[in-house]
Amino acid sequence: MSRFIAFLRAINVGGHTVKMADLRGLFESLGFAQVETFIASGNVIFDTPAEGPGDAALKAQIMAHLQAALGYTVETFLRTPAELAATARYQPFPDLAELGGSLMVGFLHAAPAAEAQQRLAALASSIDSLHTHGREIYWHRRPPIGESQVGNGAIERALKLPATIRNITTVAKIAAKYPAEPR
């Protein structure tokens, strides 16, 4: 079996509400095993047969199934436990503890091109720092957070790519709970 973590964009916002039990059922109906959700923000952990489809086909299968069942597009970003552990460990801002604020991680389908990274860098301010690393964006928001002009929509517009954002605390907790190697 292969384990994946799916980060779903906007599963419970914008007038859409999906109960986590229903979401688990949708993933189970695709034949996935050990399906679990982690908080009600669209984090789904599941196992697939080792000989299952590749990551791109798996993502497309999930997105098509959710679209058919829910009636709207649900961008789905897949990571393996090893990839998620690396994301949680990565330190893009060495002075983070001194500066305060919060660290967010944006998940992308692919690493953004250089032009997209330049557009993203233009969003930086005295409150917001942004850093790309592979298929992730690290966003450090310093106080006063309420004055930030950056959000998921601004990031997506700058990159011209879909993204979904999670707090690093959530990412680290999922990585710890579902390690790459069994404990």
N, C-alpha and C positions, 0 to 999 in steps of 0.2 A: 504494500500500500504506500501511496505517496500522500503527504499531508500538505495542505495549502491553507493560507489565510486569505480570505476575500475581504477587501475593503470596498464597501458599496457607497457610492456618492448619492447623497440626498434621499436616502431611503425613508427617513422620518422627518422631513421638512417640507415646506411649501405646500401644505395641505394634504400631504401623503402621510398615512399612518399604517404601518405594518407591524403587527404583533410579532415578537421574536419567535414564538411557537409556530406561527404561520410561516415565517421566513425559514426556520429550520425544516419545516415540512416541504417547502419548495425545493430546498437543496436535497433533502432525502428522496424526493420524487425523481431526481436525476440519477439516483443510484449511488449517491455518496454515503459514506459510512461515518460514524463518530461525529455527526454534525453538532456543533455547539455555536452559540452566539456569545459575544462578550460585550456587555452593556448594549443599550438600545440605540446604537448609532450606526448599525450596519457593519459589524465585524463578525464574519462567519468563518469558523474553523471547520475543516472537513477533510476526510480521507478519500482518495480515489484509487482504483486499481493501478498497480505499478505500470501496467501496459496500456493505460488510458491515453487519451488524446494529448497532444502537446499543449503547452501553456496557452498559445494563441487560440487554438481550437476549443480548449476548455473554457477560456474567458468568453468566447463567442457563444458557446453552448449555454453558459449561465446567463449571459445578457439576453439572449433570445428567449429563454425560458421565463425570466423575470418580466420581460416586456409583455409576453403573451399572458402571463398570470396577473400582472398588476396594471397593465394598460399604459405604462409609461417606461421610458428608457431609464435603466439603472446602470450607470457606468460602473464597471467592476474591475478592480485592480488586484491582481493575484501576486502573492509572495509566498515563498517557501519559508519554513521556520528558520533555516540558515540565513536567508536573505533578510528576514525581519530582525534577527539577532544582530546582524551587521549594521542594519539601519539604526537600531537602538544604541549600539556602541559608538557609532560615528560621532565625533566631536567637532562640528564645524566652527564653533565659536569658543575659543579657549577661555575667554574671560566671562563666560555666561554667569557663573555663580556671583561674581562681583557686581555685574550689571543689573541683576534681578530681572523680573518679567517672566515671560513664558516662552517655551520652545515648542513649535509646532512642526509637524512633518507632513509634507504634501506628497501623495503618491501619484505617479504618472504611469502611462502605459509604456513609454519609451523615454530615453534621455533626450532632453531638448537640444535642438541645434544651437549653434553659437549665436545666431541672430536672435533667437527666442530668449537665450540667456541674457543677452544685452538688454532686451526689452524688460525682462524681469528685474535686472539690476537697477533700471531706471526708477523702480518703485521704492527703492531704499530711501530711508529718511533717518532722522535722529531717533525715531521710535522703532522703525522696522529695519532689520537686516535680513537679507535673503542670500541663500547659498544653494547651489545645485550640486548634487553628487549622484551620478548615474541617473536612475529613475526616480530619485527623491529630491524634494526641495526642503530645505531647512529654513524656517522662518522664526527669527527671534523678535518678539514684541516686548519692548521695554515700557515701563510706566511713563506717562499715563496711557494705558492701553486703549482707552476710549477715544483717543485722538488719532489712532491708526487709520490710514486710508487704504490699507491692504486688507484683502479678504480673499476667499476662494474665487469669487468672480473676477476680481482684479488680476489674480494670478493666472487664471484660465485665459483671460483676454490678452495678457502680456505674452504668454507662451503659445497661444492659439492651440492649446491642448486641454483636454479634460483633466481634472485633478480632484482629489478628495483629501481633506486635511484632518489630521488627528493630533492630539496633544502628545508630546513625547512620553508622558507618564503612561498613557494608554498603550502606546506602542511598546514600551519597556515591560509593562505588565503582561501583555499578550506574549511577547518574546520569552519571558520567564516562565509563563504557564505552559507554553507549548514549545519546548526547546528543540533544537535541531537534532540532538542526540537524546535518546531516552535516559532518564535518570536512574 
